[in-house]
Amino acid sequence: MARNAAHTHDPSTVTVKGHDVRLRTIGFVVLAGLAIWFIAANTKSVTIRLWIPTVTLPLWSVLTVTLLVGMVLGLLVARRRARR
């Protein structure tokens, strides 16, 4: 069987106010909104050990950096898989 068979179907879409919107885009917007809400709700300072130094930072900054690193890694993995 062919491993990389051509897909003949279009991505799933929903019509919102006369525009076709991909379900993937809606999912991304919902998850991004939840992540931003979660980051905004956690504003207390935390102590983090970075191998040798120990730093005290607001939790929102730690969560933001973690989110950005996760997004970059996800994009790199998706791009690598797309090349195959």
All heavy atoms as an XYZ file, in Angstrom:
653
protein
N       0.833     -1.181      0.000
C       0.000      0.000      0.000
C       0.873      1.238      0.000
O       1.924      1.265      0.620
C      -0.907      0.009      1.231
C      -1.940     -1.074      1.127
S      -3.351     -1.079      2.207
C      -3.051     -0.151      3.588
N       0.431      2.259     -0.656
C       1.190      3.508     -0.722
C       1.096      4.225      0.615
O       0.020      4.394      1.171
C       0.650      4.391     -1.826
N       2.231      4.640      1.098
C       2.275      5.286      2.406
C       1.853      6.749      2.336
O       1.190      7.254      3.219
C       3.697      5.185      2.943
C       3.773      5.368      4.390
C       5.121      4.998      4.889
N       5.186      5.513      6.239
C       6.267      5.783      6.881
N       7.412      5.560      6.324
N       6.233      6.248      8.088
N       2.230      7.433      1.295
C       1.909      8.843      1.138
C       0.865      9.032      0.038
O       1.089      9.720     -0.938
C       3.165      9.665      0.809
C       4.108      9.728      1.977
O       3.670      9.691      3.108
N       5.393      9.809      1.695
N      -0.278      8.408      0.217
C      -1.339      8.510     -0.783
C      -1.864      9.935     -0.822
O      -1.939     10.617      0.188
C      -2.475      7.549     -0.438
N      -2.220     10.384     -2.002
C      -2.739     11.745     -2.161
C      -4.097     11.853     -1.485
O      -4.951     10.992     -1.630
C      -2.846     12.091     -3.635
N      -4.278     12.924     -0.733
C      -5.554     13.157     -0.079
C      -6.463     13.891     -1.062
O      -6.090     14.893     -1.651
C      -5.372     14.001      1.186
C      -4.550     13.310      2.221
N      -5.026     12.251      2.951
C      -3.283     13.522      2.654
C      -4.090     11.840      3.786
N      -3.015     12.603      3.622
N      -7.670     13.378     -1.207
C      -8.596     13.990     -2.150
C      -9.664     14.803     -1.445
O     -10.510     15.382     -2.094
C      -9.268     12.906     -3.004
O      -9.945     11.994     -2.133
C      -8.253     12.182     -3.859
N      -9.652     14.848     -0.119
C     -10.664     15.612      0.592
C     -10.098     16.953      1.063
O      -8.922     17.092      1.310
C     -11.206     14.819      1.780
C     -10.177     14.560      2.839
N      -9.254     13.549      2.732
C      -9.926     15.192      4.007
C      -8.479     13.569      3.800
N      -8.853     14.550      4.588
N     -10.990     17.929      1.168
C     -10.597     19.249      1.641
C     -10.615     19.268      3.165
O     -11.298     18.463      3.794
C     -11.569     20.310      1.104
C     -11.460     20.463     -0.408
O     -10.343     20.267     -0.939
O     -12.475     20.762     -1.045
N      -9.876     20.213      3.772
C      -9.910     20.324      5.232
C     -11.326     20.649      5.717
O     -12.101     21.309      5.017
C      -8.967     21.482      5.538
C      -8.181     21.712      4.306
C      -8.971     21.163      3.169
N     -11.657     20.189      6.921
C     -12.975     20.454      7.494
C     -13.131     21.941      7.761
O     -12.251     22.577      8.331
C     -13.136     19.686      8.802
O     -13.020     18.307      8.570
N     -14.256     22.496      7.340
C     -14.515     23.922      7.535
C     -15.907     24.133      8.105
O     -16.777     23.273      8.013
C     -14.398     24.712      6.216
O     -15.351     24.209      5.294
C     -13.003     24.619      5.627
N     -16.080     25.300      8.704
C     -17.363     25.740      9.222
C     -17.587     27.139      8.681
O     -16.647     27.929      8.586
C     -17.351     25.767     10.769
C     -18.639     26.329     11.318
C     -17.093     24.397     11.333
N     -18.807     27.471      8.330
C     -19.104     28.811      7.835
C     -19.473     29.707      9.017
O     -20.402     29.415      9.763
C     -20.254     28.780      6.818
O     -19.895     27.892      5.759
C     -20.528     30.155      6.253
N     -18.691     30.772      9.188
C     -18.932     31.740     10.264
C     -19.111     33.103      9.631
O     -18.186     33.630      9.011
C     -17.746     31.765     11.262
C     -17.980     32.801     12.341
C     -17.515     30.391     11.862
N     -20.316     33.674      9.768
C     -20.637     34.989      9.205
C     -20.278     35.078      7.723
O     -19.675     36.040      7.264
C     -19.959     36.100      9.985
C     -20.469     36.232     11.397
C     -19.859     37.416     12.105
C     -20.408     37.519     13.514
N     -19.880     38.660     14.230
N     -20.579     34.031      6.979
C     -20.358     34.036      5.542
C     -18.955     33.661      5.099
O     -18.663     33.644      3.918
N     -18.052     33.354      6.034
C     -16.676     32.979      5.691
C     -16.421     31.532      6.107
O     -16.841     31.101      7.175
C     -15.662     33.878      6.410
C     -15.789     35.327      6.064
N     -15.355     35.837      4.861
C     -16.301     36.370      6.751
C     -15.587     37.129      4.826
N     -16.172     37.493      5.975
N     -15.719     30.796      5.252
C     -15.330     29.434      5.609
C     -14.114     29.490      6.521
O     -13.098     30.092      6.173
C     -14.993     28.619      4.360
C     -16.238     28.245      3.565
O     -17.331     28.241      4.169
O     -16.113     27.961      2.366
N     -14.236     28.865      7.689
C     -13.157     28.844      8.666
C     -12.829     27.392      8.960
O     -13.725     26.584      9.226
C     -13.567     29.570      9.971
C     -12.438     29.551     10.973
C     -14.006     30.998      9.678
N     -11.531     27.062      8.904
C     -11.116     25.691      9.188
C     -11.310     25.374     10.659
O     -11.090     26.211     11.531
C      -9.652     25.489      8.804
C      -9.427     25.557      7.302
C      -7.982     25.505      6.935
N      -7.383     24.248      7.363
C      -6.114     23.933      7.150
N      -5.317     24.773      6.545
N      -5.640     22.781      7.551
N     -11.714     24.142     10.963
C     -11.872     23.717     12.350
C     -10.553     23.797     13.102
O     -10.532     24.091     14.295
C     -12.441     22.294     12.401
C     -13.887     22.144     11.948
C     -14.297     20.676     12.001
C     -14.807     22.984     12.803
N      -9.478     23.565     12.401
C      -8.146     23.647     13.003
C      -7.873     25.077     13.507
O      -7.311     25.268     14.571
C      -7.122     23.233     11.951
C      -5.723     23.250     12.365
C      -4.899     22.695     11.227
N      -3.502     22.928     11.442
C      -2.562     22.570     10.612
N      -2.867     21.956      9.495
N      -1.306     22.798     10.874
N      -8.293     26.070     12.738
C      -8.117     27.464     13.136
C      -8.957     27.784     14.365
O      -8.487     28.458     15.290
C      -8.506     28.405     11.977
O      -7.710     28.072     10.836
C      -8.297     29.851     12.337
N     -10.182     27.308     14.398
C     -11.049     27.533     15.556
C     -10.445     26.888     16.794
O     -10.408     27.488     17.869
C     -12.474     27.000     15.285
C     -13.129     27.832     14.183
C     -13.316     27.017     16.555
C     -14.445     27.287     13.702
N      -9.941     25.667     16.661
C      -9.296     24.987     17.789
C      -8.086     25.748     18.287
O      -7.878     25.881     19.496
N      -7.291     26.275     17.361
C      -6.116     27.044     17.743
C      -6.510     28.302     18.515
O      -5.912     28.623     19.538
C      -5.290     27.432     16.515
C      -4.123     28.314     16.836
C      -2.961     27.774     17.355
C      -4.194     29.684     16.646
C      -1.886     28.587     17.674
C      -3.133     30.506     16.965
C      -1.974     29.954     17.481
N      -7.529     29.003     18.037
C      -7.973     30.235     18.700
C      -8.507     29.931     20.101
O      -8.205     30.652     21.060
C      -9.029     30.962     17.842
C      -9.689     32.093     18.599
C      -8.394     31.484     16.564
N      -9.267     28.855     20.246
C      -9.796     28.477     21.557
C      -8.653     28.125     22.511
O      -8.617     28.597     23.656
C     -10.797     27.305     21.432
C     -11.136     26.711     22.791
C     -12.055     27.763     20.722
N      -7.705     27.306     22.060
C      -6.578     26.935     22.924
C      -5.704     28.135     23.266
O      -5.235     28.266     24.405
C      -5.743     25.837     22.263
C      -6.379     24.458     22.249
C      -5.495     23.476     21.478
C      -6.608     23.958     23.654
N      -5.480     29.024     22.313
C      -4.690     30.225     22.580
C      -5.393     31.107     23.607
O      -4.757     31.655     24.512
C      -4.445     30.997     21.285
N      -6.703     31.242     23.483
C      -7.469     32.030     24.456
C      -7.393     31.444     25.854
O      -7.223     32.168     26.843
N      -7.512     30.111     25.955
C      -7.391     29.452     27.260
C      -5.994     29.627     27.851
O      -5.841     29.850     29.054
C      -7.731     27.965     27.134
C      -9.210     27.643     26.929
C      -9.379     26.145     26.641
C     -10.010     28.038     28.152
N      -4.976     29.524     27.011
C      -3.602     29.693     27.492
C      -3.378     31.115     27.997
O      -2.779     31.317     29.060
C      -2.611     29.358     26.374
N      -3.872     32.109     27.256
C      -3.716     33.500     27.684
C      -4.475     33.752     28.983
O      -3.969     34.414     29.901
C      -4.172     34.456     26.564
C      -3.179     34.379     25.398
C      -4.305     35.887     27.067
C      -3.647     35.062     24.145
N      -5.680     33.204     29.106
C      -6.442     33.349     30.345
C      -5.699     32.703     31.516
O      -5.613     33.281     32.602
C      -7.825     32.722     30.173
C      -8.596     32.665     31.455
C      -9.255     33.689     32.062
C      -8.745     31.529     32.295
N      -9.808     33.249     33.230
C      -9.507     31.925     33.405
C      -8.296     30.209     32.218
C      -9.858     31.051     34.426
C      -8.630     29.347     33.230
C      -9.397     29.762     34.325
N      -5.168     31.514     31.315
C      -4.440     30.805     32.371
C      -3.203     31.597     32.803
O      -2.911     31.713     33.986
C      -4.039     29.410     31.876
C      -3.383     28.568     32.922
C      -4.123     27.991     33.932
C      -2.012     28.358     32.901
C      -3.516     27.214     34.910
C      -1.402     27.582     33.871
C      -2.155     27.009     34.875
N      -2.485     32.143     31.825
C      -1.291     32.934     32.132
C      -1.682     34.190     32.906
O      -1.042     34.555     33.899
C      -0.526     33.280     30.839
C       0.133     32.017     30.284
C       0.508     34.367     31.080
C       0.696     32.167     28.890
N      -2.748     34.867     32.487
C      -3.176     36.107     33.147
C      -3.679     35.855     34.564
O      -3.570     36.728     35.427
C      -4.250     36.788     32.312
N      -4.217     34.667     34.822
C      -4.759     34.352     36.142
C      -3.671     33.981     37.146
O      -3.923     33.980     38.353
C      -5.764     33.214     36.021
N      -2.476     33.663     36.686
C      -1.392     33.240     37.571
C      -0.312     34.319     37.603
O       0.614     34.303     36.807
C      -0.804     31.912     37.087
C      -1.764     30.773     37.307
O      -1.948     30.324     38.422
N      -2.423     30.342     36.243
N      -0.437     35.226     38.574
C       0.466     36.375     38.613
C       1.409     36.369     39.807
O       2.268     37.237     39.896
C      -0.351     37.680     38.636
O      -1.233     37.650     39.765
C      -1.151     37.843     37.361
N       1.274     35.435     40.723
C       2.152     35.413     41.892
C       3.579     35.072     41.485
O       3.826     34.486     40.438
C       1.658     34.390     42.914
C       0.352     34.780     43.551
C      -0.026     33.810     44.633
C      -1.339     34.233     45.250
N      -1.734     33.345     46.320
N       4.527     35.433     42.340
C       5.935     35.113     42.083
C       6.247     33.687     42.519
O       5.686     33.193     43.500
C       6.842     36.081     42.827
O       6.725     37.368     42.279
N       7.133     33.041     41.784
C       7.571     31.685     42.110
C       9.089     31.643     42.088
O       9.742     32.435     41.417
C       7.005     30.642     41.120
C       5.514     30.536     41.252
C       7.390     30.964     39.703
N       9.642     30.694     42.816
C      11.084     30.478     42.823
C      11.392     29.291     41.940
O      10.798     28.225     42.088
C      11.582     30.220     44.260
O      11.220     31.348     45.062
C      13.079     30.036     44.297
N      12.324     29.487     41.016
C      12.676     28.447     40.047
C      14.171     28.196     40.131
O      14.964     29.129     40.162
C      12.296     28.872     38.612
C      10.799     29.112     38.541
C      12.723     27.820     37.609
C      10.358     29.685     37.241
N      14.539     26.930     40.157
C      15.950     26.564     40.179
C      16.398     26.260     38.753
O      15.865     25.362     38.110
C      16.174     25.363     41.075
C      17.616     24.988     41.191
C      17.808     23.984     42.327
N      19.204     23.689     42.466
C      20.019     24.353     43.259
N      19.558     25.325     43.999
N      21.294     24.038     43.332
N      17.366     27.018     38.263
C      17.917     26.832     36.918
C      19.325     26.245     37.059
O      20.299     26.966     36.989
C      17.966     28.170     36.167
C      16.641     28.899     35.982
C      16.867     30.288     35.452
C      15.749     28.109     35.058
N      19.415     24.977     37.260
C      20.645     24.226     37.505
C      21.440     24.816     38.666
O      21.439     24.270     39.736
C      21.512     24.118     36.245
C      20.885     23.234     35.228
C      20.838     21.883     35.260
C      20.185     23.639     34.061
N      20.148     21.417     34.179
C      19.750     22.468     33.421
C      19.902     24.865     33.498
C      19.033     22.499     32.239
C      19.189     24.895     32.322
C      18.767     23.719     31.707
N      22.098     25.932     38.481
C      22.904     26.501     39.563
C      22.181     27.671     40.234
O      21.972     27.647     41.435
C      24.301     26.928     39.053
C      25.057     25.690     38.580
C      25.076     27.647     40.146
C      26.352     25.984     37.884
N      21.766     28.707     39.487
C      21.110     29.828     40.177
C      19.643     29.527     40.496
O      18.998     28.704     39.847
C      21.196     30.968     39.167
C      21.204     30.298     37.844
C      21.947     29.000     38.063
N      19.155     30.191     41.511
C      17.742     30.146     41.854
C      17.193     31.550     41.637
O      17.752     32.516     42.138
C      17.547     29.713     43.318
O      18.135     28.429     43.489
C      16.081     29.637     43.676
N      16.111     31.661     40.859
C      15.556     32.969     40.543
C      14.096     33.034     40.988
O      13.408     32.019     41.060
C      15.646     33.277     39.031
C      17.089     33.387     38.593
C      14.928     32.241     38.218
N      13.650     34.228     41.304
C      12.251     34.467     41.642
C      11.655     35.325     40.543
O      12.156     36.417     40.262
C      12.137     35.172     43.004
O      12.756     34.358     43.996
C      10.682     35.397     43.372
N      10.626     34.800     39.901
C       9.985     35.460     38.772
C       8.470     35.390     38.927
O       7.953     34.483     39.582
C      10.350     34.760     37.459
C      11.796     34.747     37.021
C      11.984     33.764     35.891
C      12.206     36.136     36.584
N       7.756     36.308     38.277
C       6.292     36.156     38.229
C       5.939     34.906     37.419
O       6.561     34.625     36.394
C       5.808     37.413     37.509
C       6.952     38.359     37.510
C       8.199     37.543     37.661
N       4.953     34.171     37.901
C       4.576     32.924     37.238
C       4.115     33.172     35.807
O       4.361     32.350     34.923
C       3.492     32.204     38.037
C       3.038     30.844     37.534
C       4.214     29.891     37.385
C       1.993     30.259     38.444
N       3.482     34.315     35.536
C       2.999     34.584     34.182
C       4.159     34.620     33.189
O       4.010     34.185     32.055
C       2.173     35.870     34.110
C       2.951     37.132     34.328
C       3.104     37.795     35.500
C       3.700     37.852     33.356
N       3.905     38.886     35.321
C       4.288     38.958     34.011
C       3.937     37.679     31.999
C       5.092     39.869     33.344
C       4.737     38.607     31.350
C       5.299     39.681     32.011
N       5.320     35.129     33.609
C       6.460     35.181     32.687
C       7.009     33.782     32.406
O       7.390     33.471     31.274
C       7.554     36.105     33.221
O       8.087     35.605     34.426
N       7.031     32.938     33.420
C       7.499     31.558     33.241
C       6.545     30.807     32.304
O       6.985     30.095     31.392
C       7.609     30.839     34.597
C       7.993     29.385     34.426
C       8.594     31.555     35.503
N       5.244     30.988     32.502
C       4.262     30.318     31.648
C       4.336     30.821     30.208
O       4.208     30.043     29.263
C       2.853     30.520     32.206
C       2.562     29.810     33.530
C       1.221     30.281     34.083
C       2.586     28.321     33.365
N       4.571     32.121     30.033
C       4.676     32.682     28.683
C       5.883     32.112     27.950
O       5.785     31.720     26.784
C       4.764     34.222     28.749
O       3.597     34.717     29.401
C       4.875     34.820     27.362
N       7.025     32.053     28.637
C       8.236     31.497     28.015
C       8.014     30.026     27.680
O       8.380     29.565     26.589
C       9.461     31.683     28.929
C      10.649     30.881     28.437
C       9.815     33.157     29.036
N       7.385     29.288     28.578
C       7.105     27.871     28.328
C       6.180     27.697     27.123
O       6.407     26.826     26.277
C       6.465     27.223     29.568
O       7.344     27.409     30.679
C       6.225     25.750     29.361
N       5.155     28.533     27.022
C       4.244     28.477     25.879
C       4.968     28.766     24.571
O       4.802     28.045     23.580
C       3.096     29.467     26.066
C       2.104     29.595     24.917
C       1.334     28.291     24.735
C       1.156     30.752     25.157
N       5.809     29.800     24.562
C       6.536     30.164     23.345
C       7.526     29.067     22.925
O       7.623     28.746     21.740
C       7.258     31.493     23.536
C       6.337     32.710     23.695
C       7.157     33.951     24.017
C       5.495     32.914     22.462
N       8.227     28.494     23.887
C       9.164     27.404     23.574
C       8.391     26.203     23.018
O       8.815     25.583     22.038
C       9.998     27.013     24.810
C      10.756     25.711     24.591
C      10.963     28.135     25.167
N       7.247     25.890     23.608
C       6.425     24.788     23.111
C       5.922     25.029     21.701
O       5.902     24.110     20.870
N       5.533     26.273     21.401
C       5.078     26.595     20.053
C       6.203     26.457     19.035
O       6.004     25.911     17.952
C       4.503     28.013     20.022
C       3.173     28.135     20.726
S       2.581     29.827     20.856
C       2.412     30.274     19.145
N       7.393     26.934     19.387
C       8.538     26.837     18.471
C       8.881     25.371     18.221
O       9.102     24.958     17.073
C       9.749     27.617     19.014
C      11.015     27.289     18.245
C       9.472     29.111     18.974
N       8.927     24.570     19.285
C       9.226     23.146     19.110
C       8.152     22.444     18.276
O       8.463     21.604     17.437
C       9.372     22.466     20.471
C      10.606     22.857     21.272
C      10.568     22.219     22.658
C      11.875     22.477     20.542
N       6.893     22.789     18.493
C       5.813     22.216     17.698
C       5.938     22.570     16.227
O       5.720     21.728     15.355
N       6.278     23.816     15.933
C       6.466     24.226     14.540
C       7.639     23.497     13.893
O       7.564     23.097     12.734
C       6.683     25.737     14.459
C       5.449     26.592     14.739
C       5.839     28.065     14.831
C       4.404     26.379     13.676
N       8.726     23.330     14.644
C       9.888     22.625     14.103
C       9.560     21.166     13.801
O       9.942     20.639     12.759
C      11.075     22.716     15.056
C      11.715     24.091     15.197
C      12.766     24.064     16.301
C      12.324     24.543     13.895
N       8.841     20.506     14.701
C       8.473     19.112     14.486
C       7.510     19.001     13.303
O       7.648     18.114     12.460
C       7.858     18.510     15.763
C       7.200     17.162     15.490
C       8.902     18.371     16.845
N       6.537     19.907     13.212
C       5.580     19.862     12.101
C       6.284     20.095     10.775
O       5.971     19.441      9.781
C       4.489     20.911     12.317
N       7.227     21.006     10.749
C       7.953     21.279      9.510
C       8.816     20.094      9.108
O       8.912     19.748      7.932
C       8.827     22.529      9.680
C       9.330     23.066      8.377
C       9.873     24.435      8.545
N      11.292     24.334      8.896
C      12.064     25.359      9.142
N      11.577     26.568      9.128
N      13.335     25.186      9.411
N       9.409     19.442     10.085
C      10.236     18.276      9.780
C       9.379     17.129      9.240
O       9.757     16.437      8.312
C      10.982     17.828     11.038
C      11.911     16.703     10.779
C      12.772     16.406     11.966
N      13.682     15.342     11.627
C      14.273     14.570     12.495
N      14.072     14.760     13.769
N      15.063     13.617     12.121
N       8.198     16.939      9.813
C       7.309     15.872      9.344
C       6.787     16.182      7.944
O       6.537     15.285      7.162
C       6.129     15.700     10.293
C       6.501     14.961     11.539
C       5.282     14.652     12.360
N       5.671     13.988     13.584
C       4.824     13.612     14.515
N       3.545     13.851     14.351
N       5.243     13.018     15.589
N       6.570     17.464      7.643
C       6.054     17.834      6.336
C       7.062     17.547      5.237
O       6.698     17.300      4.094
C       5.676     19.320      6.334
N       8.338     17.569      5.550
C       9.373     17.292      4.553
C       9.396     15.833      4.144
O       9.841     15.490      3.074
C      10.753     17.651      5.104
C      11.036     19.115      5.059
C      12.499     19.328      5.313
N      12.686     20.511      6.150
C      13.776     20.787      6.793
N      14.788     19.949      6.758
N      13.867     21.859      7.515
N       8.985     14.953      5.021
C       9.028     13.514      4.740
C       8.043     13.091      3.703
O       7.093     13.535      3.356
C       8.780     12.697      6.007
C       9.914     12.804      6.969
C       9.623     11.945      8.146
N      10.717     12.053      9.112
C      10.756     11.354     10.204
N       9.811     10.513     10.500
N      11.746     11.489     11.036
